[in-house]
Amino acid sequence: MGKLQEGFVHTVFFWLKDAENVEHKQLLLKGLYELAEIDEIKKAYVGEAAATRREVIDSSYCWSITFIFDNAEDQNIYQSHPDHLEFIKNYGHLWSKVQVYDAFGR
């Protein structure tokens, strides 16, 4: 089980209202980088859709984040963290859809 790790995995996909607006895309990226600095996050990944094309892949989103927490408690702290709430307030107007997937790694 060498590579398997435990933790709370929080993955979020963001679709922009105006997917062609480069300024909005960069603004949201800036916000995601800021969000990734919250102390409770153990590991953070910010990315965009890869160029992979298979029937099972949805690459219609603009940005995604995957944040790894030590446990569900840390993830709960993150959810109500002032920086997370400020992120939603400051950048929420940019997206048309957000899809969240949470998992507990075992």
C-alpha positions as a printed Julia matrix, in Angstrom:
106×3 Matrix{Float64}:
   0.0    0.0     0.0
   3.04   2.27   -0.39
   1.43   5.0    -2.5
  -2.03   4.94   -0.91
  -2.64   7.69    1.59
  -5.41   8.59    3.97
  -7.06  11.95    4.09
 -10.08  13.96    3.06
 -10.04  14.78   -0.66
 -12.02  17.83   -1.82
 -12.23  18.28   -5.59
 -14.11  21.15   -7.22
 -14.69  21.94  -10.89
 -15.54  25.47  -12.07
 -17.29  26.53  -15.27
 -17.05  30.21  -16.2
 -20.12  32.18  -17.26
 -18.06  33.55  -20.13
 -15.71  30.69  -21.01
 -13.95  32.75  -23.7
 -13.11  35.66  -21.38
  -9.35  35.37  -20.75
  -9.43  38.08  -18.07
 -12.1   36.21  -16.08
 -10.17  32.96  -16.46
  -6.99  34.54  -15.07
  -8.89  36.32  -12.29
 -10.42  33.06  -11.09
  -7.01  31.37  -11.26
  -5.59  34.12   -9.04
  -8.37  33.49   -6.54
  -7.78  29.73   -6.57
  -4.08  30.22   -5.87
  -4.98  32.47   -2.92
  -7.49  29.92   -1.67
  -4.85  27.18   -1.73
  -2.88  29.04    0.97
  -5.35  28.19    3.77
  -3.38  26.46    6.52
  -5.67  23.45    6.94
  -4.96  22.29    3.38
  -2.26  19.61    3.44
  -1.76  19.47   -0.35
  -3.28  21.6    -3.09
  -3.6   21.13   -6.83
  -5.0   23.76   -9.19
  -5.43  22.78  -12.82
  -7.3   23.1   -16.05
  -8.78  20.46  -18.3
  -6.13  18.24  -19.84
  -6.06  17.55  -23.56
  -7.08  13.93  -23.01
 -10.1   12.92  -25.05
 -12.02   9.79  -24.15
 -15.74   9.14  -23.93
 -15.7    9.07  -20.11
 -13.91  12.41  -19.7
 -15.71  15.7   -19.15
 -13.28  18.45  -20.09
 -15.87  21.21  -20.38
 -14.8   22.94  -17.16
 -12.34  25.83  -16.9
 -10.45  25.22  -13.64
 -10.37  22.55  -10.99
  -8.94  22.28   -7.51
  -8.09  19.25   -5.45
  -7.33  19.97   -1.83
  -6.18  17.22    0.5
  -6.9   17.55    4.22
  -5.65  15.36    7.05
  -9.22  14.71    8.17
 -12.85  15.77    7.81
 -12.5   18.23   10.71
  -9.84  20.22    8.84
 -12.05  20.24    5.75
 -14.93  21.57    7.86
 -12.68  24.34    9.18
 -11.77  25.2     5.58
 -15.47  25.4     4.58
 -16.14  28.16    7.11
 -12.69  29.77    6.92
 -12.9   33.56    6.31
 -10.6   33.26    3.26
 -12.87  30.61    1.71
 -15.96  32.72    2.31
 -14.16  35.78    0.89
 -13.19  33.75   -2.2
 -16.84  32.89   -2.85
 -17.86  36.5    -2.35
 -15.12  37.91   -4.61
 -15.13  35.35   -7.42
 -18.57  33.69   -7.36
 -19.89  36.08   -9.98
 -17.46  34.57  -12.51
 -18.78  31.01  -12.58
 -21.96  29.53  -13.97
 -21.52  26.13  -12.36
 -19.5   24.5    -9.6
 -19.38  20.74   -9.09
 -17.91  19.29   -5.87
 -16.71  15.77   -5.18
 -15.59  14.86   -1.65
 -13.99  11.56   -0.73
 -12.25  10.08    2.25
  -9.07   8.26    1.22
  -8.51   4.93    2.94
